[in-house]
Structure formats: C-alpha cells, structure tokens
C-alpha cells in the first residue's frame, strides 16, 4: 500500500482563502457588519451604543456636545467638531450640531486659501498690504485679495487709504515748500522767513 501524499501547504491555504472569500457577508446599504451579523445603522446625530445580536436590534446613543455624525453609521464614537481658531484667522460661520460639523470662515482682513468640504474655509492668510505710494483700489474679501494701485503725480498715500490725497500746495497757503511731495509723503511747508 502506498502512502497518501499530503497537499502542499500553499494549496490548502488557497482553498481556505477561496472558501472564506466566497462566504463573505454582504449587508444592505443601511446596515453595517459586525461579528458576522448585519446590524441596522444608527441615524445621523447618533452613534452605536451596543451592536445588534440575532435577538436584539442595534442600540444607538446621541452624540454629546462637541461631537457629530452627518450620516447613518455603525460608528462607536462620534466625530469631534472642528475648531475655528481665531489666532489662525478663522471664525465660526455655522456652529457644530449633532448632525453637522462646524463651518469656519475667514476673519476680517483674511483671505481663504483652502476650502473645507462643507463650503467653509480650512486655511487663511492675511490680505496683501498696499505699499506707501499705493492706495487700496479694492478692499480684500473672504474670497479675493486686496487690490492696490499706484498714486498719480501730485498725490500721495501711505498704503492704508482707499484714495490718494493731493499734495499740500505750500505757495497757495503763503508758505515756503521745504520738501517736495512724493507718492508716499506730503510736501513739507514752513512760514516764509522762518529761521531753519
């Protein structure tokens, strides 16, 4: 009698993997799988307290303050609400609820440079500052940067104004011009005959 040969270990493994994959559980879209059971998901704003068994349905608990779930789920923990850090230039546009995360927007003086997936803002930067000799042609908004334009001859601005101002006309005031005006500074005047 000839001894039976044992199949190689790889062949046994392949058969086991094939059987396991073939018998995998497919749950309905409104269910989640746990311990080879299909359990009904908890609604938005709640999380799983206790998984279902063959005798009991899923037990759900509400999300506590500062946490949320936006969709039906099989989660054991709710997600933490996003914080809109004022130090980073963000402020709250819409507060977090049990069914939706916080939505942030830029603070005054900041421009959104990275959007979040909820029509909010995830990252900001300060608006561009105009240089002396320029005026603010268009103020920055949450979605557009400040636009600067140069002052024309005979006018000046320190970069913080929405218009350029006319240089002081020393002669018209009966004064002597000591320093000519530039696009970033006014003309300097003094009384005529005043000692220097």
GIURZI-V893108 format. One record per backbone hydrogen bond with DSSP energy under -1.0 kcal/mol. CO is the residue of the C=O (numbers start at 1). NH is the residue of the N-H. If there is no record, write none. Layout:
co-><CO,CO>
nh-><NH,NH>
//
This chain:
co-><8,9,10,11,12,13,14,15,16,17,18,19,21,28,30,32,34,37,39,42,43,45,47,50,56,59,59,61,64,66,68,69,73,75,79,83,85,85,86,89,91,94,98,100,103,103,104,105,107,109,111,114,114,120,123,123,125,131,133,135,135,138,142,144,147,147,149,152,154,156,157,161,165,168,170,171,176,179,183,185,188,188,190,191>
nh-><12,13,14,15,16,17,18,19,20,21,22,23,24,31,41,39,37,34,32,73,46,63,61,59,53,49,50,47,67,81,79,45,42,48,68,85,88,90,89,107,105,103,69,97,93,94,121,91,110,127,125,122,123,116,113,114,111,134,151,137,149,147,112,141,137,138,135,155,167,165,133,136,156,170,175,174,190,188,157,182,178,179,176,194>
//
